[in-house]
């Protein structure tokens, strides 16, 4: 009889999450099995053989696959994630292994037509040099390709994938949003045919499992997807590409709260694979690593088709209001929209909010409609005529009279995507097809792809959207990008607000000017002198980096420290406050002899969410070697136990 440690793919609700089972078969590490647990059967992953325990064991009921479903290097990465992100190994494995592994499923026919592999365009001298430098590099350093929008980073990825496939290895390409996968799939299938597949959470369970199984069998060797595709069950990983590496969506917001780039570094190191990061606006942390020799930097300064980047015209909205224009559209943007549409070109309008209005207010008594669960203002949605909380989902009917004073003087303030659409129709009428791309219009499965295809085929004249339209899209007929308000994020009370603003503005501006005409960007702002806005309008990343890195150094923020966010929730305000202050005292005592700074405890930025009061502590930990970093994380985790939400390397200090 053999004995095995098994990790059940279910939460056990206790500190230890590995169980011992017996079997008369020889089972490999990483195989999926059916195990009895309490009164039910669950899927588990075998970890390693062990000696006969002192207690009676249950037998493994069934082996699901003849081969391991998780490679040795991916399993090593999973254990690293469990330790680093303070998450049970079962939770990590549930993130890696697809849902319903033991189910019986119908076989899916691959109905999608795949084009024959297309021709390879001639590389520019810059591209040739970068491909050569990367393929000849024998070190294990990650590579950062810093290339302006439209400079041909994707073609470099293609050549590196070819090199990987020739070596008999697999490649994983990550994009920051599911909305980008249709475009990516078209491009990579056009080059690599049926070897390409998708893997992301928006696929139907049956389709996702079929794609996962085709990777496990070795049938597919080029995998495209959002962050979870990093855990594709490849046999011999040779290349990981993270496009638009600066994007905050690469951070998982549920346990295990992993940072994709960080995990990719670990996985690539264990697998002896190349890691390639690409961006027109690299994260401050990644670019800093190129200056300290942790990453190798490669630069693309020119676009492939257009020699110059699109012109950005900055409009000071203070002057618009001064001269009587109270519209959300400046005179310049209105004129540019009309001209672009008249020239049979398309328009992209960006605003970083969805909904009709940011808040509803009574002009007589000052009442603001707020969520009873979160104490946050409700957003007016025109199509449903309801007020919605974008944090907990609470909804209510729009009041016709003020609930506080019964006045009819209800006023809508702020601007969202629905408001932009409504105001735009007053300018251009119903002659043109206008669509929105935000969370409200992309709830249905496949809606991202449908919206993308309609715009790509010129069936949509104007697309209005939030952050999801700023990333990676490439349209040859896009003549104008309008940024309704560049100020949305600049005053957000987080240390990286300027970086997020610069990234968004530069990226959305880069969507135009990719075809035969240069394109135009109209950027509306009330703060034209702000460095992030001023430098993004000049496409000046180097200038922005120099300004931002100096501020980070002076204030003690990443990349000069590591952040750890701790959050406590309780329905009782006094209990939440007491727990937060008690933990802060314990942390101060634990790290009194070390240079670790505590911010807080204090109520969170959103102090009440879903009827829970939220208190926060943020730790600034000096950058140290990996072993010491893990040691510090373990010490913190030991103090917080399971009561607190712990977030290692968060996107910011605002939770």
N, C-alpha and C positions, 0 to 999 in steps of 0.2 A: 504493500500500500504506500502511495506517495502522499505527501502533505504540501499544501500550497498556501501562501498568503494571497488573499483575493481582496480587491477593492470593489465593493458593490457600487453600482451606478445609481445610488440613492442616498439621501441624507439620513444618517443614523442618529443625529441629535446627541452626539457625545464626542469626547475629545479624541479618542482613538477611532479610526475609521477603516482599519484593516482587520479582516477576519481570516481564520484558518479553516480550510476544508480539505477533505481527503478525496483521492481518486486512484483507481487501479491503472489509469492511463498515464502516459508521459505527456505532460502539457507544457508548452513553451511559454516563456515570459511574454506577456502582451497579448495572449489569446483571450477571446471573448467566450465566456461560459455562462450557463444557467445555474444559479445557486438557490437553494432554499433558505429563506430568511424570515424568521418568525412564522407567519402562516401563509406567506406568499412566495412566489419565485421571482427572482430578479436577475438582470444581467450583471455580470462582474468581470473584471479584468484580472487575470492571474499576474502576479508580480514575480515571485521567486519561490523555489522549493524551500521547505523548512523542515526541521526535525519534528518527530512525533510529539505533539503537545501532551501535557499532563491531563487534559480534559478530553471528553468525548467529542468527536467532530462529526459534522454532517458531510455527506458525499456530494461532490459536484454532479449535477444531473445530466449536463449535456455540454458538449463543445460546439459552439455555433459555427466557427470557421476553422478550416484546417491549418491556416497560417495566422500569425499574429496580426491583430488589427491596429496595433500601435508599435512603431519601430523602437529599437533600443534608444536611439538618440532623442526621439520624441518623448519617450517615457522619462528619460533623464531630465528633459526640459520641464516635464510636468511636475516632477518632484522639486525642481528648482523653483518653479512658480509657486508651488504650495508653501515652500519655506519663505520665499521673498515677499509674497503678497499675503501672507498670513491667512491662507485658505486651505481647508481640508483637501487632501489628495482626491477624494471622491468628487468634490465640487470641481476641481480642475479637470478631472477625467470626463465629467459630464459636459464640460465645455468643449472638449476635444472630440469625444465620441458622439456620433449622431444619435438622435432620439429614436427609440424603438428598434434597437439593433436586432433583437430576436424575433421580430415580427415576420410573418409570411406575406410577401408582397407579389403583386403581378409584375410581369416583366414589361418594362416600358420600351416602346419603339422610338428610336431617335428620328423624329419626323423633321427636324430642322435641316434644311438643305445647307450643305457646307460647300463653299466655292473651292475650286481647284487652287492650289497655292499660287499666289500672284508673284509678279516680278519684284526684284529687289531694287529700290531706287539707289542711285549713286550717292554715296556719302560725301558730305562736305569735308574739307581738310580737318576741321575741328572734331567732327564725329570719328573720322578715321583714327586720329590720334588717341581719342579717349578709348575706343574699342581696343586698340593695340595696347595701351597702357594697362587696362584692366585685365585683358587675357594673358598678358605676360607677367603680371604681378603674382608672385609666389607666396606673399605674406597672407596672414589671416585678417588683415585690417578691412573693415567695411569701407565702401566707396560712396562718396556723395557727389552726384552729378547736379551741379548748380547751373541750370540753363534757363534763359529767359523764355517766356511763353512762346510756343511755336518754334522752338529752336531745334526740335528733332530728337528729343530724349527717347521717344518711343522707338525710333528706328535703331538707336543704340541698344535698347533692351532686346529688340528682335535679333540683332547680331549675337548678343551674348547668350540668348536662348538657343540659337543654332549651334553655337559652340558647346553648350551644355548637352544638347540632345546627341550630338556627334560622340560625346564622351559616354553615352549610355546612361545619362542621369536625367532627373526631372527638374522642372522649373516651376516656381510659384510666383505669380504676379498679383500684388495687392493694390486695390484702388480704395479710396477713402469712403465712397458711398455706393450703395447698391445701384443708384441711378446711373452710375458710370459704367456698369458692367455690360449693358447692351453694346455700347460703342467699342469697348475693349474686346468683347467677344468677336464682333465683326472683324476688327483689325487683325487679331491674332489667328482666327480661323482662316482668314484670307491668306495668311503666310504659312500656317502649320496644319491646316486642314483638320481632320478628325482626331488629331492627337490632343485637341484643346477641349476643356470642359469648364463648367462653372461650378462654384461651391460658395453658397452664401445662405443666410437664414431666411430670405424671402422666397426661396424655392419651396414648392410643395414638399411635404415630408417624403412622399414616394419618389419624387424627382431628385431630391437632394440625396436620398439614400442610394438611388441608382447611380448618380454621378460619383458619389463616394466609393461605391463598390467598383466602378470602372477604374478609379485611380488605384485602389487596393490591388486589383488584378493586374495592373501594369498596362491596361489598354490605353489609358490617358496619361500623358506625361507633361502637359502644359496646363496648369491650373490657375484660373482667374477667379478672384472674389474679393470680398471685403475682409476685415481682419480675421475672421474665423477660418478663412481658407489657409492661413498659415499652418493649421493643424491637419492639413490633408494627409492621408495615409500613404505617402510616397515611400518607395523602397530605397531609393538612392538619391537623396536630395543633393542637387548640385548648385542651385541658384535660387535666391530669394530677392525679388524686386519689390520695393515699397514706393509706389508712385505718389506724388504729393505728400511726402513724408511729414510735412509740417502740420497736417490736419489733426485737429483735436479729436476727430471721430475715431482715430486709431487707439484711443483710450477706452477700455471697457468700463462701463459705469455700474456694473453689477459684479458681485463676487464670482470668480476672482477678478479684482479690478486691475487687470494687467495693462501695461503699455506695450503695444504691438512692436514698436521699434526695439525696445529693450529685450523683449522675449525673442525677437528675430535674431538679435545679436547672439543670444545664448544658444538658440537652435542651430544657427549657422556655424558657431564655434564647435558644438558637439558633432555636427554632421560634416565638418570640413568643407562647407559650402561657401560660395561667394554671397555676400550681402551687398545689394545696390540700393541706395536711397536716391530719389530724384525729386527736385522741386525748383520752381522759379523763385520761391520765397522760403528758403530753408528755415527750419526752426532755429531760434537763437542758440539753443543747446547743441544742435547738430553742427551748425556752422562753427561754433566755438571749438568743437572737437577737431575740426579740420585745422584750426590754428594751434592746437596742442598735440597734433600728430596722432590722435586716436583714430581719426578717419582720414582717408585720402581724398583730396578735392580735385574735381574735374569741372571745367567751366565751359559753357557754351554762351557766347556773347551775341550771336546773330541769329535771326530767324531764318528758316529754310526758304520760305517763299518771299515774304516782304523783308526788305533790308532793314527797315526801321520799325520800332514799336508804334502802336497807335497813338495819335495825338490825344492828350487829355486836357480838356478845357474845364477849369475850375470856376464854379459859379458861387459867389458869395450871396447866400440867401437873405442876408440882412438887408442888402440893397434892394432885392426884389420886394420885400415887405415895405421898405421905405418908399418905394415908388408906386405902391398901390397894388402890386400883384400878390394876392393872398392865396393863390393856387399852390398845390404841392409841386407843380411843375414850373420851373423858371421859363422865362420867355425863350431863352436859348435852347432849352431841352424841348420845348414845344415845337419850335421851328425845326430842330434837328429830326424829331420824330416824323413830322409831316414830310420833310424832304426825303428821308430814308425810305419811307413807305412809298412815296411817289416814284422813287427810283427802283421800285420792286425789290428792295433789300429788306432784311429782317431786323427786328429790334429786340434787345434784351433789356429788361428793366429790373434792377435789383433793389430790394429793400429787406432789411434783416428782421422783419416782423410779419407774422401772418395775422389774419383777422381784418376787421374793418377799422376799429379804433382801439387805442391802447387802454383807455378807461372812459367810464361814463360818470358824469358829474352834474350835480344840481347847481345852477348859477345863483340860486337864491340863498340856499343854506349851506352850500359847500359839500353836501353828501356825495360820497364816492361809492359806487357799487363794488363790494368786496366779497371774496369767497368766505363763507362761514367756517370753512375747515382750515384755511391757510392765512386769513387776514391779508390777502393780496388782491389788488384790483382785478376785476373781471374784464375780459376782452369781448367787445361786441363783434359778432359774426353776422354779416348782412344776409347771407343766403338762408340761414336757419332762423334769423331774427331772435337769436339767443345770446346771453352773456355766458362766457365759458372761462373756467379756470384752466390755464395751460399747465398747471402743476399736478392737480389731483383729479381733474376731469369734471368737477362740479359744474352744473348748468342751471340757468334759470331764465325765465321769460324777461324780455326787455321791458322795464316799467314805462308806462305812459305818464305817470305822475310820480313825483319824488316820494319814496317810502317814508322819508323823515318828516317832510313839511307839506306834502301833497301839492307842491308847486308843479306846473307843467313845464317848467324851464329846465328840461333835461338836455344836456349838451354832450356831444361826443368829441373826445380829444385824442390826438395822436393819429398815426397813420400805419395801416397794415396793407397786406397784399390785396385784399378785397377793395379797400378804399382806393388804392392805386388804379385798379381795374375800372372802378366806377368813374373816377375823375378822367381817366384816359379816354373813355367812350364819349365824354363831353367834348373832347378835343378832336378825335378822329371819326366819331360817329360809329355806325354799325357796318361800315364798308369792309372793315378788316377783321380777320379772325384773331381774337385775343384769348390767351389761355394763361392759367396760373399754375405754378409748380411749388407747392408747399405741403406741409403735413396733412392739410385738409383735403387736398386733391390727389394725394398719392396713397390713400389708405388701402385701396384695393390692390390685390396681387397683380403685377404686370403693368400697373399704371405708370411707373417710372419709364418703362420701355416704350409704352404707347406715346407718352408725351414727347419723349426724345425722338422717336421715329417720325412723328408728325412734323416736328420742327426741322429735322434733318431733311425731310422730303419737301420742305417749303410749303407745307399745308397749313402752317401757323405763321401769322405775320408778326405778332408780338407775344413774347413769353415773359411773364412777370414771375419773379421767384425770390426765394430766400437763399440761404447759404448753399443749398444743394445745386444751384445753377452756376456757382462760381468755380467749380472744380473740374478741370480736365476736359471739358467739352470742346469740340473742334468743329466749327461750322464755316463753310466757305462763303455763305451768302449773308453773314451777319455784319451789317454795316454800322450799327450803332449800339453802344452800351450806355444806358442811363443809370446812374447811381442816385436814387431818390434822396437819400440822406446818408452822408458819410460819417455822421456823428453818433450813430446808434450805439456803438460800443466804446467809443473813445473815453467816455466819462464813467465807464463801469469801474467799480472800486476794487480792481484786482491788479496785481503787479504786471501782468502781461496784456493789459487792455490795448496798449499801443501796438504790440506785436500782432494781436488778433486783427486789429483794424488795418494795419499795413498789409497783412496777408490777404484779407478779404478784398480790399480795394485793388491791389495789384493783380490778384488772380482774376477777378471779374473783368477788369479792364483788358486782360489778356485774351478774353474770349473773342474779341473782334480783330479785324485786320489780318486774318489767316488765309484769305483768298487772294483774288487778283487786285482788290482795292484796299487801301490802307486802313480804313475803319476810323471811327471816332468814338471818344468816350467823353460824356458830359458828367462831371462830378459835382453834385450839389452839397454845400456845407455851410454851417454857421461858424466854423472854426478853420478858415483857410490857412492860418499860420501854424496850426498844430504840426509838429514834425512828422507824425505818421501820415497825415493827409498831404502835407506839402511834398514829402519825399516820395510817396507812392505815386503822386501825379507826375513825377519825373522818372518813374521806374528806377529809383536809386536805392537798391537794396544795400549796397556797401555803406552809403551814407547813413541809412537807418540803423544798420547793425552797429556801426561805430558809436552812434548816439545811445542806442539801447543798451549795449553791453556795458558802457560806462555807468549808466544809471543802475543796472543790476548789481554791479560790483560795489558801488557806493552804498546801496541799500541792503545788500546781503540777500539776494534772491538767486534762484537757479540761472545759470549753471554753476554758481559759486557755492551753493548749498543744496542739500537734498531736503525736499519737503515731505512731511507726513501729516496728513489731516486725520483728526479724530472727531467723530460725531456721535452724540448721545441723543436719543429720542425718548420722550415720555409724555403721556397724556397729562401728567401733573407737572406744572411749571416748577414748583419748589423742589421736587425730586430731581428733575433734570439739572437744575442749578446746583444742588448739593452734590450730585454725582460728578459734575464737571469740576467743581472746586476741589473735591476730594482727590480726583485723579490728577489734577494739576499739581497738587501738593506732593503726591507720590512720585510724579515724574521729576519734579524739582529735586527731591531727595535722591532719586536714583541716579540722576545725571549732574549732581552738584559739582563734581570735579571735572566735568567735561564742557566743551564749548558748544552746548546745545541750547538754543533760544526757544522759549515758549511764547507764542502769541495767544492770548486768552488766559483763562476760559471766558467766553462771551457768547451771547445769543448769536445764532447763525445769521447770515445775510437774509435768508428767509426764515424768520424765527419760529413760525408755526406752519406745519405742512401736514395735511390730512389729519388734522386734530391732534397732532403730536408737537410738543415744544422741542426745539432743537438747540443744543448747545455744542459749541465747537472749540477745539484746541488745535493749533497748528504748531508743529515743531520744525525748526530750522536746524538741520543736522549737517555738520561739516562733511565735505566730500572726502571719502576714505576708500581704502582698498575693499574689494568685494567681501572678504572674510569679516572685516570689522563692520561693514555695513550690515551684513546678515546678522551679526552678533547684536548690534544695536536694535535692529528690527525685532529680534526675538525678545529682547529685554522690554521693549515697548509693548509687544503683544502679550507678554506674560502679565503685565499690569492691567491691561484693558479687558482681558478675558474675552468672552463672547458678547458682552453687553454693548460694546461700542462698535460702530462702523469704522474700520481702519482703511485708509487709502494711501498707499505708498506711491510717491511720484505723481501726485494729482496734476490735473491741467491748470489748476490755480488754487488760490486759498479761499475762494467763495464756494460754499456748498449749498 
